[in-house]
Amino acid sequence: MALTARALNRSTLARQLLLAREPLDVGEAVRRVVALQAQQPGSPYVALWNRIEGFVPERLDEALERYELVRSTLMRITLHLVRAEDYPVFREAMEPTIRGSRLHDPRFKAAGFTAEDGDALLPGLLEFADRARSGAELRAALEEARGGPVEAVVWRMIRQYAPLWHAPTGPPWSFGTAQSFVTAATRPALRDPEASAAGLAVLIRRYLEGFGPASVADMATFTLAPRGKVREAVRLLGDGLERLTGPGGTELYDVPGAPRPDEDVPAPPRLMAMWDSVLLAYADRGRILPEEYRRQVIRVNGDTLPTLLVDGHVAGVWRPVDGGVEASAFRPLPAGTWEELAAEAEALGALLAARDPRVYARYDHWWAKGLPTAETRVLPAGG
């Protein structure tokens, strides 16, 4: 079965809850979308607001306080929110990638540490973090165990490798500038190739449920796992996957029975969160992000700006400003689309007003550098 680019777009939107907001609790929504990119503390809230009918931000606060949803270093070696019950297998899937990039980073070795040093320090660190500890406390514990100073880069590499969850330190969001950590309630297996291979197979299937159909290159981009390991995971899944053909004859895989709506189904406009996963989950980002806009949206340091989604594709960027939401379109938009975006902005403003009306203000410098936009409007925001 051959799929068009538009059909793939609609499949992604359906599985990512972007064709219509659905009446789900936050845990089920996160399960459906697999994981939420979470290095910017407000973004998971904006992401779920886009996906859940009647989203109540306090429900996300509560799920994080109870560690039903957890924040940790996972796919692409970046911070994600996932369900606590998914964390161990996802972390096992990512073990070779995270270990190689953290404990074998040249900066780690340059600071006088080896991977074996990290392994030796890890048990004591995890025991000490049996309850929430500040970053300063954990670094001091490392220094005591090491018998000398631990450079900032070493502390950063070890904490990103260790199976630690971020403990909430908010407001205005659950995580603030101060960092606190606690050992994962169920520890994943580390340095276990069989557990990693089995975990990657689970993660790949979950990825296809939430983002498929997709190619091996897409799966490798989402995880940052080597393509060879991804192919082995696909082999392990065997007859549990369906093979399809995408644009240009690309071989795609999918989970049988997963939603694949008609390519002509309408897609409502959305004000997408910064670093929303749909922009980062594919080798071929054109499924959602047209190539001609990629450099405007994904900046040179990896910052991925909050976007306007129009007919299922990125059509511009937005940011909160005094008085509302500044929406900048990369191409002319119909009057009806602007009206729909204005309704979204009013609803988003009501969410942000009680938390942080200028949630992305620290990234305003990208706008100061100039963006090639066709039209910019300030859409009034509710409060």
Contacts in CASP RR format, 6 or more apart in sequence:
PFRMAT RR
TARGET T0000
AUTHOR 0000-0000-0000
METHOD contacts of the structure
MODEL  1
MALTARALNRSTLARQLLLAREPLDVGEAVRRVVALQAQQPGSPYVALWN
RIEGFVPERLDEALERYELVRSTLMRITLHLVRAEDYPVFREAMEPTIRG
SRLHDPRFKAAGFTAEDGDALLPGLLEFADRARSGAELRAALEEARGGPV
EAVVWRMIRQYAPLWHAPTGPPWSFGTAQSFVTAATRPALRDPEASAAGL
AVLIRRYLEGFGPASVADMATFTLAPRGKVREAVRLLGDGLERLTGPGGT
ELYDVPGAPRPDEDVPAPPRLMAMWDSVLLAYADRGRILPEEYRRQVIRV
NGDTLPTLLVDGHVAGVWRPVDGGVEASAFRPLPAGTWEELAAEAEALGA
LLAARDPRVYARYDHWWAKGLPTAETRVLPAGG
1 244 0 8 1.000
1 245 0 8 1.000
2 244 0 8 1.000
2 245 0 8 1.000
2 246 0 8 1.000
2 249 0 8 1.000
3 11 0 8 1.000
3 213 0 8 1.000
3 244 0 8 1.000
3 245 0 8 1.000
3 246 0 8 1.000
3 247 0 8 1.000
3 252 0 8 1.000
3 260 0 8 1.000
4 246 0 8 1.000
4 247 0 8 1.000
4 263 0 8 1.000
5 247 0 8 1.000
5 286 0 8 1.000
5 287 0 8 1.000
6 263 0 8 1.000
7 260 0 8 1.000
7 263 0 8 1.000
8 212 0 8 1.000
8 213 0 8 1.000
8 246 0 8 1.000
8 247 0 8 1.000
8 287 0 8 1.000
9 263 0 8 1.000
9 267 0 8 1.000
9 287 0 8 1.000
9 288 0 8 1.000
9 312 0 8 1.000
9 313 0 8 1.000
10 19 0 8 1.000
10 260 0 8 1.000
10 261 0 8 1.000
10 262 0 8 1.000
10 263 0 8 1.000
10 265 0 8 1.000
10 267 0 8 1.000
11 212 0 8 1.000
11 213 0 8 1.000
11 258 0 8 1.000
11 259 0 8 1.000
11 260 0 8 1.000
11 261 0 8 1.000
12 18 0 8 1.000
12 211 0 8 1.000
12 212 0 8 1.000
12 278 0 8 1.000
12 287 0 8 1.000
12 288 0 8 1.000
13 19 0 8 1.000
13 261 0 8 1.000
13 267 0 8 1.000
13 312 0 8 1.000
14 259 0 8 1.000
14 260 0 8 1.000
14 261 0 8 1.000
15 32 0 8 1.000
15 33 0 8 1.000
15 209 0 8 1.000
15 210 0 8 1.000
15 211 0 8 1.000
15 212 0 8 1.000
15 258 0 8 1.000
15 259 0 8 1.000
16 33 0 8 1.000
16 51 0 8 1.000
16 210 0 8 1.000
16 211 0 8 1.000
16 277 0 8 1.000
16 278 0 8 1.000
17 24 0 8 1.000
17 29 0 8 1.000
17 32 0 8 1.000
17 33 0 8 1.000
17 50 0 8 1.000
17 51 0 8 1.000
17 52 0 8 1.000
18 50 0 8 1.000
18 51 0 8 1.000
18 267 0 8 1.000
18 270 0 8 1.000
18 278 0 8 1.000
18 309 0 8 1.000
18 312 0 8 1.000
19 261 0 8 1.000
19 265 0 8 1.000
19 266 0 8 1.000
19 267 0 8 1.000
19 268 0 8 1.000
20 268 0 8 1.000
21 50 0 8 1.000
21 51 0 8 1.000
21 52 0 8 1.000
21 53 0 8 1.000
21 54 0 8 1.000
21 55 0 8 1.000
22 29 0 8 1.000
22 51 0 8 1.000
22 52 0 8 1.000
22 53 0 8 1.000
23 52 0 8 1.000
23 53 0 8 1.000
23 54 0 8 1.000
24 32 0 8 1.000
24 51 0 8 1.000
24 52 0 8 1.000
24 53 0 8 1.000
25 59 0 8 1.000
26 48 0 8 1.000
26 52 0 8 1.000
26 59 0 8 1.000
26 60 0 8 1.000
26 63 0 8 1.000
26 69 0 8 1.000
27 63 0 8 1.000
27 68 0 8 1.000
27 69 0 8 1.000
27 83 0 8 1.000
29 48 0 8 1.000
29 51 0 8 1.000
29 52 0 8 1.000
30 36 0 8 1.000
30 48 0 8 1.000
30 69 0 8 1.000
30 81 0 8 1.000
30 82 0 8 1.000
30 83 0 8 1.000
31 83 0 8 1.000
31 86 0 8 1.000
32 210 0 8 1.000
33 47 0 8 1.000
33 51 0 8 1.000
33 210 0 8 1.000
33 277 0 8 1.000
34 82 0 8 1.000
34 206 0 8 1.000
34 207 0 8 1.000
34 209 0 8 1.000
34 210 0 8 1.000
34 211 0 8 1.000
34 277 0 8 1.000
35 74 0 8 1.000
35 75 0 8 1.000
35 80 0 8 1.000
35 81 0 8 1.000
35 82 0 8 1.000
35 86 0 8 1.000
35 90 0 8 1.000
35 277 0 8 1.000
36 43 0 8 1.000
36 44 0 8 1.000
36 47 0 8 1.000
36 48 0 8 1.000
36 80 0 8 1.000
36 81 0 8 1.000
36 82 0 8 1.000
36 277 0 8 1.000
37 43 0 8 1.000
37 44 0 8 1.000
37 47 0 8 1.000
37 78 0 8 1.000
37 79 0 8 1.000
37 80 0 8 1.000
37 275 0 8 1.000
37 276 0 8 1.000
37 277 0 8 1.000
37 280 0 8 1.000
38 44 0 8 1.000
38 71 0 8 1.000
38 79 0 8 1.000
38 80 0 8 1.000
38 81 0 8 1.000
38 175 0 8 1.000
39 78 0 8 1.000
39 79 0 8 1.000
39 275 0 8 1.000
40 273 0 8 1.000
40 274 0 8 1.000
40 275 0 8 1.000
40 360 0 8 1.000
41 170 0 8 1.000
41 173 0 8 1.000
41 174 0 8 1.000
41 175 0 8 1.000
41 176 0 8 1.000
42 173 0 8 1.000
42 273 0 8 1.000
42 355 0 8 1.000
42 356 0 8 1.000
42 359 0 8 1.000
43 273 0 8 1.000
43 274 0 8 1.000
43 275 0 8 1.000
43 276 0 8 1.000
44 60 0 8 1.000
44 81 0 8 1.000
44 273 0 8 1.000
45 57 0 8 1.000
45 60 0 8 1.000
45 173 0 8 1.000
45 273 0 8 1.000
45 351 0 8 1.000
45 355 0 8 1.000
46 271 0 8 1.000
46 272 0 8 1.000
46 273 0 8 1.000
46 274 0 8 1.000
46 306 0 8 1.000
46 348 0 8 1.000
46 351 0 8 1.000
46 359 0 8 1.000
47 272 0 8 1.000
47 273 0 8 1.000
47 276 0 8 1.000
47 277 0 8 1.000
48 55 0 8 1.000
48 60 0 8 1.000
49 55 0 8 1.000
49 57 0 8 1.000
49 347 0 8 1.000
49 348 0 8 1.000
49 351 0 8 1.000
50 270 0 8 1.000
50 271 0 8 1.000
50 272 0 8 1.000
50 273 0 8 1.000
50 276 0 8 1.000
55 351 0 8 1.000
57 351 0 8 1.000
57 354 0 8 1.000
57 355 0 8 1.000
60 69 0 8 1.000
60 174 0 8 1.000
61 168 0 8 1.000
61 174 0 8 1.000
63 69 0 8 1.000
64 70 0 8 1.000
64 71 0 8 1.000
64 81 0 8 1.000
64 168 0 8 1.000
64 174 0 8 1.000
65 168 0 8 1.000
65 174 0 8 1.000
67 84 0 8 1.000
67 165 0 8 1.000
67 182 0 8 1.000
67 185 0 8 1.000
68 83 0 8 1.000
68 84 0 8 1.000
69 81 0 8 1.000
69 82 0 8 1.000
69 83 0 8 1.000
69 84 0 8 1.000
70 81 0 8 1.000
70 82 0 8 1.000
70 83 0 8 1.000
70 84 0 8 1.000
70 87 0 8 1.000
70 165 0 8 1.000
70 166 0 8 1.000
70 184 0 8 1.000
71 79 0 8 1.000
71 80 0 8 1.000
71 81 0 8 1.000
71 165 0 8 1.000
71 166 0 8 1.000
71 174 0 8 1.000
71 175 0 8 1.000
72 79 0 8 1.000
72 80 0 8 1.000
72 82 0 8 1.000
72 87 0 8 1.000
72 91 0 8 1.000
72 163 0 8 1.000
72 164 0 8 1.000
72 165 0 8 1.000
72 166 0 8 1.000
72 184 0 8 1.000
73 79 0 8 1.000
73 80 0 8 1.000
73 98 0 8 1.000
73 160 0 8 1.000
73 161 0 8 1.000
74 80 0 8 1.000
74 82 0 8 1.000
74 87 0 8 1.000
74 90 0 8 1.000
74 91 0 8 1.000
74 94 0 8 1.000
75 90 0 8 1.000
75 94 0 8 1.000
75 203 0 8 1.000
75 222 0 8 1.000
75 223 0 8 1.000
75 224 0 8 1.000
76 222 0 8 1.000
76 223 0 8 1.000
76 224 0 8 1.000
76 280 0 8 1.000
77 94 0 8 1.000
77 97 0 8 1.000
77 98 0 8 1.000
77 101 0 8 1.000
77 102 0 8 1.000
77 160 0 8 1.000
77 224 0 8 1.000
79 166 0 8 1.000
82 90 0 8 1.000
84 185 0 8 1.000
84 186 0 8 1.000
86 206 0 8 1.000
87 165 0 8 1.000
87 184 0 8 1.000
87 186 0 8 1.000
87 188 0 8 1.000
88 184 0 8 1.000
88 186 0 8 1.000
88 187 0 8 1.000
88 188 0 8 1.000
88 189 0 8 1.000
89 188 0 8 1.000
89 198 0 8 1.000
89 199 0 8 1.000
89 202 0 8 1.000
89 203 0 8 1.000
90 199 0 8 1.000
90 202 0 8 1.000
90 203 0 8 1.000
91 98 0 8 1.000
91 163 0 8 1.000
91 184 0 8 1.000
91 188 0 8 1.000
92 188 0 8 1.000
92 189 0 8 1.000
92 192 0 8 1.000
92 195 0 8 1.000
92 196 0 8 1.000
92 198 0 8 1.000
92 199 0 8 1.000
93 196 0 8 1.000
93 199 0 8 1.000
93 200 0 8 1.000
93 202 0 8 1.000
93 203 0 8 1.000
93 223 0 8 1.000
93 225 0 8 1.000
94 203 0 8 1.000
94 223 0 8 1.000
94 224 0 8 1.000
94 225 0 8 1.000
95 188 0 8 1.000
95 189 0 8 1.000
95 190 0 8 1.000
95 191 0 8 1.000
95 192 0 8 1.000
95 195 0 8 1.000
95 196 0 8 1.000
96 193 0 8 1.000
96 196 0 8 1.000
96 225 0 8 1.000
96 226 0 8 1.000
96 229 0 8 1.000
97 223 0 8 1.000
97 224 0 8 1.000
97 225 0 8 1.000
97 226 0 8 1.000
98 160 0 8 1.000
98 161 0 8 1.000
99 115 0 8 1.000
99 161 0 8 1.000
99 190 0 8 1.000
99 191 0 8 1.000
102 108 0 8 1.000
102 157 0 8 1.000
102 158 0 8 1.000
102 160 0 8 1.000
102 161 0 8 1.000
103 115 0 8 1.000
103 118 0 8 1.000
103 119 0 8 1.000
103 157 0 8 1.000
103 158 0 8 1.000
103 161 0 8 1.000
104 115 0 8 1.000
105 157 0 8 1.000
107 153 0 8 1.000
107 157 0 8 1.000
108 114 0 8 1.000
108 115 0 8 1.000
108 153 0 8 1.000
108 154 0 8 1.000
108 157 0 8 1.000
111 151 0 8 1.000
111 153 0 8 1.000
111 154 0 8 1.000
113 154 0 8 1.000
117 146 0 8 1.000
118 158 0 8 1.000
118 161 0 8 1.000
119 191 0 8 1.000
121 142 0 8 1.000
121 145 0 8 1.000
121 146 0 8 1.000
121 158 0 8 1.000
122 158 0 8 1.000
122 161 0 8 1.000
122 162 0 8 1.000
122 190 0 8 1.000
124 141 0 8 1.000
124 145 0 8 1.000
125 138 0 8 1.000
125 141 0 8 1.000
125 142 0 8 1.000
125 145 0 8 1.000
125 158 0 8 1.000
125 162 0 8 1.000
126 162 0 8 1.000
126 163 0 8 1.000
126 164 0 8 1.000
126 183 0 8 1.000
126 187 0 8 1.000
127 183 0 8 1.000
128 137 0 8 1.000
128 138 0 8 1.000
128 141 0 8 1.000
129 138 0 8 1.000
129 164 0 8 1.000
129 181 0 8 1.000
129 182 0 8 1.000
129 183 0 8 1.000
130 182 0 8 1.000
130 183 0 8 1.000
131 182 0 8 1.000
132 167 0 8 1.000
132 180 0 8 1.000
132 181 0 8 1.000
132 182 0 8 1.000
133 141 0 8 1.000
133 180 0 8 1.000
133 181 0 8 1.000
133 182 0 8 1.000
134 178 0 8 1.000
134 179 0 8 1.000
134 180 0 8 1.000
135 155 0 8 1.000
135 159 0 8 1.000
135 179 0 8 1.000
135 180 0 8 1.000
135 181 0 8 1.000
138 155 0 8 1.000
138 159 0 8 1.000
138 181 0 8 1.000
139 150 0 8 1.000
139 155 0 8 1.000
142 150 0 8 1.000
142 154 0 8 1.000
142 155 0 8 1.000
142 158 0 8 1.000
143 149 0 8 1.000
143 150 0 8 1.000
159 181 0 8 1.000
163 183 0 8 1.000
163 184 0 8 1.000
163 187 0 8 1.000
163 188 0 8 1.000
163 190 0 8 1.000
164 181 0 8 1.000
164 182 0 8 1.000
164 183 0 8 1.000
164 184 0 8 1.000
165 181 0 8 1.000
165 182 0 8 1.000
165 183 0 8 1.000
165 184 0 8 1.000
165 185 0 8 1.000
166 175 0 8 1.000
166 179 0 8 1.000
166 180 0 8 1.000
166 181 0 8 1.000
167 180 0 8 1.000
167 181 0 8 1.000
167 182 0 8 1.000
168 174 0 8 1.000
168 175 0 8 1.000
168 180 0 8 1.000
169 175 0 8 1.000
169 176 0 8 1.000
169 178 0 8 1.000
169 179 0 8 1.000
169 180 0 8 1.000
170 176 0 8 1.000
171 355 0 8 1.000
172 355 0 8 1.000
172 356 0 8 1.000
173 355 0 8 1.000
173 356 0 8 1.000
188 195 0 8 1.000
189 195 0 8 1.000
189 196 0 8 1.000
197 229 0 8 1.000
197 232 0 8 1.000
197 233 0 8 1.000
197 236 0 8 1.000
198 236 0 8 1.000
199 233 0 8 1.000
200 223 0 8 1.000
200 225 0 8 1.000
200 229 0 8 1.000
200 230 0 8 1.000
200 232 0 8 1.000
200 233 0 8 1.000
201 233 0 8 1.000
201 236 0 8 1.000
201 237 0 8 1.000
203 223 0 8 1.000
203 233 0 8 1.000
204 219 0 8 1.000
204 223 0 8 1.000
204 230 0 8 1.000
204 233 0 8 1.000
204 234 0 8 1.000
204 237 0 8 1.000
205 237 0 8 1.000
205 241 0 8 1.000
205 255 0 8 1.000
207 214 0 8 1.000
207 219 0 8 1.000
207 222 0 8 1.000
207 223 0 8 1.000
207 281 0 8 1.000
208 214 0 8 1.000
208 219 0 8 1.000
208 241 0 8 1.000
208 253 0 8 1.000
208 254 0 8 1.000
208 255 0 8 1.000
208 258 0 8 1.000
209 255 0 8 1.000
209 258 0 8 1.000
210 258 0 8 1.000
211 218 0 8 1.000
211 222 0 8 1.000
211 277 0 8 1.000
211 278 0 8 1.000
211 281 0 8 1.000
211 282 0 8 1.000
212 218 0 8 1.000
212 252 0 8 1.000
212 253 0 8 1.000
212 254 0 8 1.000
212 255 0 8 1.000
212 258 0 8 1.000
213 244 0 8 1.000
213 246 0 8 1.000
213 252 0 8 1.000
213 253 0 8 1.000
213 254 0 8 1.000
213 260 0 8 1.000
214 222 0 8 1.000
214 252 0 8 1.000
214 253 0 8 1.000
214 254 0 8 1.000
214 282 0 8 1.000
215 250 0 8 1.000
215 251 0 8 1.000
215 252 0 8 1.000
215 253 0 8 1.000
215 283 0 8 1.000
215 284 0 8 1.000
216 227 0 8 1.000
216 230 0 8 1.000
216 231 0 8 1.000
216 234 0 8 1.000
216 251 0 8 1.000
216 253 0 8 1.000
217 227 0 8 1.000
217 283 0 8 1.000
217 284 0 8 1.000
218 281 0 8 1.000
218 282 0 8 1.000
218 283 0 8 1.000
218 284 0 8 1.000
219 225 0 8 1.000
219 230 0 8 1.000
219 233 0 8 1.000
219 234 0 8 1.000
219 253 0 8 1.000
220 226 0 8 1.000
220 227 0 8 1.000
220 230 0 8 1.000
220 283 0 8 1.000
221 280 0 8 1.000
221 281 0 8 1.000
221 282 0 8 1.000
221 283 0 8 1.000
222 280 0 8 1.000
222 281 0 8 1.000
222 282 0 8 1.000
223 230 0 8 1.000
225 233 0 8 1.000
234 241 0 8 1.000
234 253 0 8 1.000
240 255 0 8 1.000
240 256 0 8 1.000
241 253 0 8 1.000
241 254 0 8 1.000
241 255 0 8 1.000
241 256 0 8 1.000
242 253 0 8 1.000
242 254 0 8 1.000
242 255 0 8 1.000
242 256 0 8 1.000
243 251 0 8 1.000
243 252 0 8 1.000
243 253 0 8 1.000
244 251 0 8 1.000
244 252 0 8 1.000
244 253 0 8 1.000
244 254 0 8 1.000
245 251 0 8 1.000
245 252 0 8 1.000
246 252 0 8 1.000
250 284 0 8 1.000
254 260 0 8 1.000
267 309 0 8 1.000
267 311 0 8 1.000
267 312 0 8 1.000
268 340 0 8 1.000
269 308 0 8 1.000
269 309 0 8 1.000
269 310 0 8 1.000
269 337 0 8 1.000
269 340 0 8 1.000
269 341 0 8 1.000
269 344 0 8 1.000
270 308 0 8 1.000
270 309 0 8 1.000
270 344 0 8 1.000
271 306 0 8 1.000
271 307 0 8 1.000
271 308 0 8 1.000
271 309 0 8 1.000
271 318 0 8 1.000
271 325 0 8 1.000
271 327 0 8 1.000
271 341 0 8 1.000
271 344 0 8 1.000
271 345 0 8 1.000
271 348 0 8 1.000
272 278 0 8 1.000
272 279 0 8 1.000
272 306 0 8 1.000
272 307 0 8 1.000
272 308 0 8 1.000
272 309 0 8 1.000
272 314 0 8 1.000
273 306 0 8 1.000
274 303 0 8 1.000
274 304 0 8 1.000
274 305 0 8 1.000
274 306 0 8 1.000
274 360 0 8 1.000
274 363 0 8 1.000
275 304 0 8 1.000
276 304 0 8 1.000
276 306 0 8 1.000
276 307 0 8 1.000
278 288 0 8 1.000
279 285 0 8 1.000
279 288 0 8 1.000
279 289 0 8 1.000
279 297 0 8 1.000
279 298 0 8 1.000
279 304 0 8 1.000
279 307 0 8 1.000
279 314 0 8 1.000
280 304 0 8 1.000
282 288 0 8 1.000
285 291 0 8 1.000
285 294 0 8 1.000
286 294 0 8 1.000
286 313 0 8 1.000
288 309 0 8 1.000
288 312 0 8 1.000
288 313 0 8 1.000
288 314 0 8 1.000
289 297 0 8 1.000
289 298 0 8 1.000
289 307 0 8 1.000
289 313 0 8 1.000
289 314 0 8 1.000
290 313 0 8 1.000
290 314 0 8 1.000
292 330 0 8 1.000
293 314 0 8 1.000
293 315 0 8 1.000
293 316 0 8 1.000
293 330 0 8 1.000
296 305 0 8 1.000
296 316 0 8 1.000
296 317 0 8 1.000
296 330 0 8 1.000
296 371 0 8 1.000
296 372 0 8 1.000
297 304 0 8 1.000
297 305 0 8 1.000
297 307 0 8 1.000
297 314 0 8 1.000
297 316 0 8 1.000
297 317 0 8 1.000
298 304 0 8 1.000
298 305 0 8 1.000
299 305 0 8 1.000
299 366 0 8 1.000
303 363 0 8 1.000
303 366 0 8 1.000
305 317 0 8 1.000
305 319 0 8 1.000
305 363 0 8 1.000
305 366 0 8 1.000
306 317 0 8 1.000
306 318 0 8 1.000
306 319 0 8 1.000
306 360 0 8 1.000
307 314 0 8 1.000
307 315 0 8 1.000
307 316 0 8 1.000
307 317 0 8 1.000
307 318 0 8 1.000
308 314 0 8 1.000
308 315 0 8 1.000
308 316 0 8 1.000
308 317 0 8 1.000
308 318 0 8 1.000
308 327 0 8 1.000
308 328 0 8 1.000
308 329 0 8 1.000
308 341 0 8 1.000
309 315 0 8 1.000
310 316 0 8 1.000
310 329 0 8 1.000
310 333 0 8 1.000
310 337 0 8 1.000
310 341 0 8 1.000
314 330 0 8 1.000
315 329 0 8 1.000
315 330 0 8 1.000
315 331 0 8 1.000
315 333 0 8 1.000
316 327 0 8 1.000
316 328 0 8 1.000
316 329 0 8 1.000
316 330 0 8 1.000
316 373 0 8 1.000
317 327 0 8 1.000
317 328 0 8 1.000
317 371 0 8 1.000
317 373 0 8 1.000
318 325 0 8 1.000
318 326 0 8 1.000
318 327 0 8 1.000
318 328 0 8 1.000
318 345 0 8 1.000
319 325 0 8 1.000
319 326 0 8 1.000
319 360 0 8 1.000
319 361 0 8 1.000
319 363 0 8 1.000
319 364 0 8 1.000
319 367 0 8 1.000
320 326 0 8 1.000
320 349 0 8 1.000
320 352 0 8 1.000
320 357 0 8 1.000
320 358 0 8 1.000
320 359 0 8 1.000
320 360 0 8 1.000
320 361 0 8 1.000
320 381 0 8 1.000
321 358 0 8 1.000
321 378 0 8 1.000
322 358 0 8 1.000
323 378 0 8 1.000
323 380 0 8 1.000
323 381 0 8 1.000
324 345 0 8 1.000
324 349 0 8 1.000
324 378 0 8 1.000
324 379 0 8 1.000
324 380 0 8 1.000
324 381 0 8 1.000
324 382 0 8 1.000
325 345 0 8 1.000
325 348 0 8 1.000
325 349 0 8 1.000
325 378 0 8 1.000
325 379 0 8 1.000
325 381 0 8 1.000
326 367 0 8 1.000
326 376 0 8 1.000
326 377 0 8 1.000
326 378 0 8 1.000
326 379 0 8 1.000
327 341 0 8 1.000
327 345 0 8 1.000
327 376 0 8 1.000
327 377 0 8 1.000
327 378 0 8 1.000
327 379 0 8 1.000
328 367 0 8 1.000
328 371 0 8 1.000
328 373 0 8 1.000
328 375 0 8 1.000
328 376 0 8 1.000
329 373 0 8 1.000
329 374 0 8 1.000
329 375 0 8 1.000
329 376 0 8 1.000
330 372 0 8 1.000
330 373 0 8 1.000
330 374 0 8 1.000
331 374 0 8 1.000
332 374 0 8 1.000
332 375 0 8 1.000
333 341 0 8 1.000
333 375 0 8 1.000
338 377 0 8 1.000
341 379 0 8 1.000
342 379 0 8 1.000
342 380 0 8 1.000
345 379 0 8 1.000
345 380 0 8 1.000
345 381 0 8 1.000
346 379 0 8 1.000
346 380 0 8 1.000
346 381 0 8 1.000
346 382 0 8 1.000
347 382 0 8 1.000
348 381 0 8 1.000
349 357 0 8 1.000
349 381 0 8 1.000
349 382 0 8 1.000
349 383 0 8 1.000
350 381 0 8 1.000
350 382 0 8 1.000
350 383 0 8 1.000
352 359 0 8 1.000
352 381 0 8 1.000
353 381 0 8 1.000
353 382 0 8 1.000
353 383 0 8 1.000
354 383 0 8 1.000
357 381 0 8 1.000
END
